């Protein structure tokens, strides 16, 4: 069982361990700068999921959108690190707004 499959199975067994967020899932590409969100799912293959996991973007992770210009990189802040993500990737990441 891969790391992602193991995490998904664990989360399914214990839904109360997941952070609470409100609202429907939306693509990360539609989130405005300054918003804090929780990653709910990734609609990509194993390679993309593995790459995002290595960057600290896993289901349940909380992060803030720093920049979302329609041209140029999409920048998020995960813990103390800023990550620039491509447009193709941010369309595949689903998130929910984190209540303040």
Phi and psi in radians as a Rosetta constraint file:
Dihedral C 1 N 2 CA 2 C 2 CIRCULARHARMONIC -1.311 0.35
Dihedral N 2 CA 2 C 2 N 3 CIRCULARHARMONIC 2.917 0.35
Dihedral C 2 N 3 CA 3 C 3 CIRCULARHARMONIC -1.017 0.35
Dihedral N 3 CA 3 C 3 N 4 CIRCULARHARMONIC -0.778 0.35
Dihedral C 3 N 4 CA 4 C 4 CIRCULARHARMONIC -1.112 0.35
Dihedral N 4 CA 4 C 4 N 5 CIRCULARHARMONIC -0.796 0.35
Dihedral C 4 N 5 CA 5 C 5 CIRCULARHARMONIC -1.103 0.35
Dihedral N 5 CA 5 C 5 N 6 CIRCULARHARMONIC -0.685 0.35
Dihedral C 5 N 6 CA 6 C 6 CIRCULARHARMONIC -1.118 0.35
Dihedral N 6 CA 6 C 6 N 7 CIRCULARHARMONIC -0.752 0.35
Dihedral C 6 N 7 CA 7 C 7 CIRCULARHARMONIC -1.144 0.35
Dihedral N 7 CA 7 C 7 N 8 CIRCULARHARMONIC -0.721 0.35
Dihedral C 7 N 8 CA 8 C 8 CIRCULARHARMONIC -1.110 0.35
Dihedral N 8 CA 8 C 8 N 9 CIRCULARHARMONIC -0.719 0.35
Dihedral C 8 N 9 CA 9 C 9 CIRCULARHARMONIC -1.134 0.35
Dihedral N 9 CA 9 C 9 N 10 CIRCULARHARMONIC -0.744 0.35
Dihedral C 9 N 10 CA 10 C 10 CIRCULARHARMONIC -1.090 0.35
Dihedral N 10 CA 10 C 10 N 11 CIRCULARHARMONIC -0.781 0.35
Dihedral C 10 N 11 CA 11 C 11 CIRCULARHARMONIC -1.131 0.35
Dihedral N 11 CA 11 C 11 N 12 CIRCULARHARMONIC -0.641 0.35
Dihedral C 11 N 12 CA 12 C 12 CIRCULARHARMONIC -1.148 0.35
Dihedral N 12 CA 12 C 12 N 13 CIRCULARHARMONIC -0.598 0.35
Dihedral C 12 N 13 CA 13 C 13 CIRCULARHARMONIC -1.298 0.35
Dihedral N 13 CA 13 C 13 N 14 CIRCULARHARMONIC -0.493 0.35
Dihedral C 13 N 14 CA 14 C 14 CIRCULARHARMONIC -2.313 0.35
Dihedral N 14 CA 14 C 14 N 15 CIRCULARHARMONIC 1.261 0.35
Dihedral C 14 N 15 CA 15 C 15 CIRCULARHARMONIC -1.099 0.35
Dihedral N 15 CA 15 C 15 N 16 CIRCULARHARMONIC -0.434 0.35
Dihedral C 15 N 16 CA 16 C 16 CIRCULARHARMONIC -1.217 0.35
Dihedral N 16 CA 16 C 16 N 17 CIRCULARHARMONIC -0.283 0.35
Dihedral C 16 N 17 CA 17 C 17 CIRCULARHARMONIC -1.381 0.35
Dihedral N 17 CA 17 C 17 N 18 CIRCULARHARMONIC -0.231 0.35
Dihedral C 17 N 18 CA 18 C 18 CIRCULARHARMONIC -1.362 0.35
Dihedral N 18 CA 18 C 18 N 19 CIRCULARHARMONIC 2.474 0.35
Dihedral C 18 N 19 CA 19 C 19 CIRCULARHARMONIC -1.101 0.35
Dihedral N 19 CA 19 C 19 N 20 CIRCULARHARMONIC 2.620 0.35
Dihedral C 19 N 20 CA 20 C 20 CIRCULARHARMONIC -1.548 0.35
Dihedral N 20 CA 20 C 20 N 21 CIRCULARHARMONIC 2.379 0.35
Dihedral C 20 N 21 CA 21 C 21 CIRCULARHARMONIC -2.422 0.35
Dihedral N 21 CA 21 C 21 N 22 CIRCULARHARMONIC 2.835 0.35
Dihedral C 21 N 22 CA 22 C 22 CIRCULARHARMONIC -2.093 0.35
Dihedral N 22 CA 22 C 22 N 23 CIRCULARHARMONIC 2.780 0.35
Dihedral C 22 N 23 CA 23 C 23 CIRCULARHARMONIC 1.533 0.35
Dihedral N 23 CA 23 C 23 N 24 CIRCULARHARMONIC 3.028 0.35
Dihedral C 23 N 24 CA 24 C 24 CIRCULARHARMONIC -1.371 0.35
Dihedral N 24 CA 24 C 24 N 25 CIRCULARHARMONIC 2.803 0.35
Dihedral C 24 N 25 CA 25 C 25 CIRCULARHARMONIC -1.215 0.35
Dihedral N 25 CA 25 C 25 N 26 CIRCULARHARMONIC 2.363 0.35
Dihedral C 25 N 26 CA 26 C 26 CIRCULARHARMONIC -2.325 0.35
Dihedral N 26 CA 26 C 26 N 27 CIRCULARHARMONIC 2.683 0.35
Dihedral C 26 N 27 CA 27 C 27 CIRCULARHARMONIC -1.126 0.35
Dihedral N 27 CA 27 C 27 N 28 CIRCULARHARMONIC 2.482 0.35
Dihedral C 27 N 28 CA 28 C 28 CIRCULARHARMONIC -0.989 0.35
Dihedral N 28 CA 28 C 28 N 29 CIRCULARHARMONIC -0.524 0.35
Dihedral C 28 N 29 CA 29 C 29 CIRCULARHARMONIC -1.077 0.35
Dihedral N 29 CA 29 C 29 N 30 CIRCULARHARMONIC -0.345 0.35
Dihedral C 29 N 30 CA 30 C 30 CIRCULARHARMONIC -1.687 0.35
Dihedral N 30 CA 30 C 30 N 31 CIRCULARHARMONIC 0.117 0.35
Dihedral C 30 N 31 CA 31 C 31 CIRCULARHARMONIC -1.602 0.35
Dihedral N 31 CA 31 C 31 N 32 CIRCULARHARMONIC 2.369 0.35
Dihedral C 31 N 32 CA 32 C 32 CIRCULARHARMONIC -1.393 0.35
Dihedral N 32 CA 32 C 32 N 33 CIRCULARHARMONIC 2.647 0.35
Dihedral C 32 N 33 CA 33 C 33 CIRCULARHARMONIC -1.000 0.35
Dihedral N 33 CA 33 C 33 N 34 CIRCULARHARMONIC 2.478 0.35
Dihedral C 33 N 34 CA 34 C 34 CIRCULARHARMONIC 1.674 0.35
Dihedral N 34 CA 34 C 34 N 35 CIRCULARHARMONIC -0.319 0.35
Dihedral C 34 N 35 CA 35 C 35 CIRCULARHARMONIC -1.364 0.35
Dihedral N 35 CA 35 C 35 N 36 CIRCULARHARMONIC 2.493 0.35
Dihedral C 35 N 36 CA 36 C 36 CIRCULARHARMONIC -1.793 0.35
Dihedral N 36 CA 36 C 36 N 37 CIRCULARHARMONIC 2.355 0.35
Dihedral C 36 N 37 CA 37 C 37 CIRCULARHARMONIC -2.370 0.35
Dihedral N 37 CA 37 C 37 N 38 CIRCULARHARMONIC 2.907 0.35
Dihedral C 37 N 38 CA 38 C 38 CIRCULARHARMONIC -2.101 0.35
Dihedral N 38 CA 38 C 38 N 39 CIRCULARHARMONIC 2.288 0.35
Dihedral C 38 N 39 CA 39 C 39 CIRCULARHARMONIC -1.259 0.35
Dihedral N 39 CA 39 C 39 N 40 CIRCULARHARMONIC 2.181 0.35
Dihedral C 39 N 40 CA 40 C 40 CIRCULARHARMONIC -1.835 0.35
Dihedral N 40 CA 40 C 40 N 41 CIRCULARHARMONIC -0.565 0.35
Dihedral C 40 N 41 CA 41 C 41 CIRCULARHARMONIC -2.896 0.35
Dihedral N 41 CA 41 C 41 N 42 CIRCULARHARMONIC 2.830 0.35
Dihedral C 41 N 42 CA 42 C 42 CIRCULARHARMONIC -2.198 0.35
Dihedral N 42 CA 42 C 42 N 43 CIRCULARHARMONIC 2.124 0.35
Dihedral C 42 N 43 CA 43 C 43 CIRCULARHARMONIC -1.717 0.35
Dihedral N 43 CA 43 C 43 N 44 CIRCULARHARMONIC 1.115 0.35
Dihedral C 43 N 44 CA 44 C 44 CIRCULARHARMONIC -2.469 0.35
Dihedral N 44 CA 44 C 44 N 45 CIRCULARHARMONIC 3.043 0.35
Dihedral C 44 N 45 CA 45 C 45 CIRCULARHARMONIC -1.324 0.35
Dihedral N 45 CA 45 C 45 N 46 CIRCULARHARMONIC -3.128 0.35
Dihedral C 45 N 46 CA 46 C 46 CIRCULARHARMONIC -1.029 0.35
Dihedral N 46 CA 46 C 46 N 47 CIRCULARHARMONIC -0.679 0.35
Dihedral C 46 N 47 CA 47 C 47 CIRCULARHARMONIC -1.110 0.35
Dihedral N 47 CA 47 C 47 N 48 CIRCULARHARMONIC -0.772 0.35
Dihedral C 47 N 48 CA 48 C 48 CIRCULARHARMONIC -1.148 0.35
Dihedral N 48 CA 48 C 48 N 49 CIRCULARHARMONIC -0.780 0.35
Dihedral C 48 N 49 CA 49 C 49 CIRCULARHARMONIC -1.058 0.35
Dihedral N 49 CA 49 C 49 N 50 CIRCULARHARMONIC -0.720 0.35
Dihedral C 49 N 50 CA 50 C 50 CIRCULARHARMONIC -1.126 0.35
Dihedral N 50 CA 50 C 50 N 51 CIRCULARHARMONIC -0.774 0.35
Dihedral C 50 N 51 CA 51 C 51 CIRCULARHARMONIC -1.089 0.35
Dihedral N 51 CA 51 C 51 N 52 CIRCULARHARMONIC -0.765 0.35
Dihedral C 51 N 52 CA 52 C 52 CIRCULARHARMONIC -1.181 0.35
Dihedral N 52 CA 52 C 52 N 53 CIRCULARHARMONIC -0.639 0.35
Dihedral C 52 N 53 CA 53 C 53 CIRCULARHARMONIC -1.054 0.35
Dihedral N 53 CA 53 C 53 N 54 CIRCULARHARMONIC -0.747 0.35
Dihedral C 53 N 54 CA 54 C 54 CIRCULARHARMONIC -1.074 0.35
Dihedral N 54 CA 54 C 54 N 55 CIRCULARHARMONIC -0.484 0.35
Dihedral C 54 N 55 CA 55 C 55 CIRCULARHARMONIC -1.536 0.35
Dihedral N 55 CA 55 C 55 N 56 CIRCULARHARMONIC -0.064 0.35
Dihedral C 55 N 56 CA 56 C 56 CIRCULARHARMONIC 1.626 0.35
Dihedral N 56 CA 56 C 56 N 57 CIRCULARHARMONIC 0.147 0.35
Dihedral C 56 N 57 CA 57 C 57 CIRCULARHARMONIC -1.722 0.35
Dihedral N 57 CA 57 C 57 N 58 CIRCULARHARMONIC 1.631 0.35
Dihedral C 57 N 58 CA 58 C 58 CIRCULARHARMONIC -2.158 0.35
Dihedral N 58 CA 58 C 58 N 59 CIRCULARHARMONIC 2.856 0.35
Dihedral C 58 N 59 CA 59 C 59 CIRCULARHARMONIC -0.988 0.35
Dihedral N 59 CA 59 C 59 N 60 CIRCULARHARMONIC 2.251 0.35
Dihedral C 59 N 60 CA 60 C 60 CIRCULARHARMONIC 1.665 0.35
Dihedral N 60 CA 60 C 60 N 61 CIRCULARHARMONIC -0.181 0.35
Dihedral C 60 N 61 CA 61 C 61 CIRCULARHARMONIC -1.297 0.35
Dihedral N 61 CA 61 C 61 N 62 CIRCULARHARMONIC 2.530 0.35
Dihedral C 61 N 62 CA 62 C 62 CIRCULARHARMONIC -1.897 0.35
Dihedral N 62 CA 62 C 62 N 63 CIRCULARHARMONIC 2.330 0.35
Dihedral C 62 N 63 CA 63 C 63 CIRCULARHARMONIC -2.695 0.35
Dihedral N 63 CA 63 C 63 N 64 CIRCULARHARMONIC 2.929 0.35
Dihedral C 63 N 64 CA 64 C 64 CIRCULARHARMONIC -2.008 0.35
Dihedral N 64 CA 64 C 64 N 65 CIRCULARHARMONIC 2.427 0.35
Dihedral C 64 N 65 CA 65 C 65 CIRCULARHARMONIC -1.428 0.35
Dihedral N 65 CA 65 C 65 N 66 CIRCULARHARMONIC 2.185 0.35
Dihedral C 65 N 66 CA 66 C 66 CIRCULARHARMONIC -1.688 0.35
Dihedral N 66 CA 66 C 66 N 67 CIRCULARHARMONIC -0.808 0.35
Dihedral C 66 N 67 CA 67 C 67 CIRCULARHARMONIC -2.464 0.35
Dihedral N 67 CA 67 C 67 N 68 CIRCULARHARMONIC 2.398 0.35
Dihedral C 67 N 68 CA 68 C 68 CIRCULARHARMONIC -2.515 0.35
Dihedral N 68 CA 68 C 68 N 69 CIRCULARHARMONIC 1.188 0.35
Dihedral C 68 N 69 CA 69 C 69 CIRCULARHARMONIC -1.451 0.35
Dihedral N 69 CA 69 C 69 N 70 CIRCULARHARMONIC 2.536 0.35
Dihedral C 69 N 70 CA 70 C 70 CIRCULARHARMONIC -1.186 0.35
Dihedral N 70 CA 70 C 70 N 71 CIRCULARHARMONIC -0.311 0.35
Dihedral C 70 N 71 CA 71 C 71 CIRCULARHARMONIC -2.157 0.35
Dihedral N 71 CA 71 C 71 N 72 CIRCULARHARMONIC 2.412 0.35
Dihedral C 71 N 72 CA 72 C 72 CIRCULARHARMONIC 1.803 0.35
Dihedral N 72 CA 72 C 72 N 73 CIRCULARHARMONIC -3.123 0.35
Dihedral C 72 N 73 CA 73 C 73 CIRCULARHARMONIC -1.268 0.35
Dihedral N 73 CA 73 C 73 N 74 CIRCULARHARMONIC 2.708 0.35
Dihedral C 73 N 74 CA 74 C 74 CIRCULARHARMONIC -1.759 0.35
Dihedral N 74 CA 74 C 74 N 75 CIRCULARHARMONIC 2.113 0.35
Dihedral C 74 N 75 CA 75 C 75 CIRCULARHARMONIC -1.998 0.35
Dihedral N 75 CA 75 C 75 N 76 CIRCULARHARMONIC 2.301 0.35
Dihedral C 75 N 76 CA 76 C 76 CIRCULARHARMONIC -2.175 0.35
Dihedral N 76 CA 76 C 76 N 77 CIRCULARHARMONIC 2.737 0.35
Dihedral C 76 N 77 CA 77 C 77 CIRCULARHARMONIC -1.989 0.35
Dihedral N 77 CA 77 C 77 N 78 CIRCULARHARMONIC 2.034 0.35
Dihedral C 77 N 78 CA 78 C 78 CIRCULARHARMONIC -2.000 0.35
Dihedral N 78 CA 78 C 78 N 79 CIRCULARHARMONIC 1.978 0.35
Dihedral C 78 N 79 CA 79 C 79 CIRCULARHARMONIC 0.974 0.35
Dihedral N 79 CA 79 C 79 N 80 CIRCULARHARMONIC -2.054 0.35
Dihedral C 79 N 80 CA 80 C 80 CIRCULARHARMONIC -1.819 0.35
Dihedral N 80 CA 80 C 80 N 81 CIRCULARHARMONIC 0.329 0.35
Dihedral C 80 N 81 CA 81 C 81 CIRCULARHARMONIC -2.141 0.35
Dihedral N 81 CA 81 C 81 N 82 CIRCULARHARMONIC 2.428 0.35
Dihedral C 81 N 82 CA 82 C 82 CIRCULARHARMONIC -1.773 0.35
Dihedral N 82 CA 82 C 82 N 83 CIRCULARHARMONIC 2.340 0.35
Dihedral C 82 N 83 CA 83 C 83 CIRCULARHARMONIC -2.127 0.35
Dihedral N 83 CA 83 C 83 N 84 CIRCULARHARMONIC 2.357 0.35
Dihedral C 83 N 84 CA 84 C 84 CIRCULARHARMONIC -1.745 0.35
Dihedral N 84 CA 84 C 84 N 85 CIRCULARHARMONIC 2.197 0.35
Dihedral C 84 N 85 CA 85 C 85 CIRCULARHARMONIC -2.066 0.35
Dihedral N 85 CA 85 C 85 N 86 CIRCULARHARMONIC 2.539 0.35
Dihedral C 85 N 86 CA 86 C 86 CIRCULARHARMONIC -1.318 0.35
Dihedral N 86 CA 86 C 86 N 87 CIRCULARHARMONIC 2.757 0.35
Dihedral C 86 N 87 CA 87 C 87 CIRCULARHARMONIC -1.033 0.35
Dihedral N 87 CA 87 C 87 N 88 CIRCULARHARMONIC -0.697 0.35
Dihedral C 87 N 88 CA 88 C 88 CIRCULARHARMONIC -1.077 0.35
Dihedral N 88 CA 88 C 88 N 89 CIRCULARHARMONIC -0.616 0.35
Dihedral C 88 N 89 CA 89 C 89 CIRCULARHARMONIC -1.275 0.35
Dihedral N 89 CA 89 C 89 N 90 CIRCULARHARMONIC -0.794 0.35
Dihedral C 89 N 90 CA 90 C 90 CIRCULARHARMONIC -1.181 0.35
Dihedral N 90 CA 90 C 90 N 91 CIRCULARHARMONIC -0.361 0.35
Dihedral C 90 N 91 CA 91 C 91 CIRCULARHARMONIC -1.275 0.35
Dihedral N 91 CA 91 C 91 N 92 CIRCULARHARMONIC -0.370 0.35
Dihedral C 91 N 92 CA 92 C 92 CIRCULARHARMONIC -1.666 0.35
Dihedral N 92 CA 92 C 92 N 93 CIRCULARHARMONIC -0.081 0.35
Dihedral C 92 N 93 CA 93 C 93 CIRCULARHARMONIC -1.766 0.35
Dihedral N 93 CA 93 C 93 N 94 CIRCULARHARMONIC 2.153 0.35
Dihedral C 93 N 94 CA 94 C 94 CIRCULARHARMONIC -1.793 0.35
Dihedral N 94 CA 94 C 94 N 95 CIRCULARHARMONIC 2.400 0.35
Dihedral C 94 N 95 CA 95 C 95 CIRCULARHARMONIC -2.388 0.35
Dihedral N 95 CA 95 C 95 N 96 CIRCULARHARMONIC 2.930 0.35
Dihedral C 95 N 96 CA 96 C 96 CIRCULARHARMONIC -2.238 0.35
Dihedral N 96 CA 96 C 96 N 97 CIRCULARHARMONIC 2.567 0.35
Dihedral C 96 N 97 CA 97 C 97 CIRCULARHARMONIC -1.127 0.35
Dihedral N 97 CA 97 C 97 N 98 CIRCULARHARMONIC 2.401 0.35
Dihedral C 97 N 98 CA 98 C 98 CIRCULARHARMONIC -1.635 0.35
Dihedral N 98 CA 98 C 98 N 99 CIRCULARHARMONIC 2.210 0.35
Dihedral C 98 N 99 CA 99 C 99 CIRCULARHARMONIC -1.168 0.35
Dihedral N 99 CA 99 C 99 N 100 CIRCULARHARMONIC 2.434 0.35
